[in-house]
């Protein structure tokens, strides 16, 4: 009887110390914060890619002359509220005219709301590498 009690106590201890991980959460210890390794590229076929695509489409739609910027690049930092409201548009580097056009478009764009908390945690405040469309 004592051996069974010790075995139950030992298994409870081992299980209690293992990391508890929600879906797609990556962590090594039970007390570690979750990290979600998603690229957030517009070509991704997941909820991160859908959000990135929605943001890129909103900016492209608000550009006055979207096809003038073929081959141009702009690195920006975007901060959103969970409802899709843009709080900050910070230009980091890139083609000056394209970056300025994106900043003006961002004032007019209607960005999609974040429908998933994990997506918001990863992409709600992030750096973006924008490319002009052909």
Protein Blocks (a to p, Z undefined) as FASTA:
>chain_A
ZZmmmmmmmmmmmmmmpccddehiacfbfkbccddddekiakbccfklmmmmmmmmmmmm
mpmblmlmgoiacdddddddfkopafbdcdfbdcfklmmmmmmmmmmpccdddfbfklmm
mmmpccddddddZZ
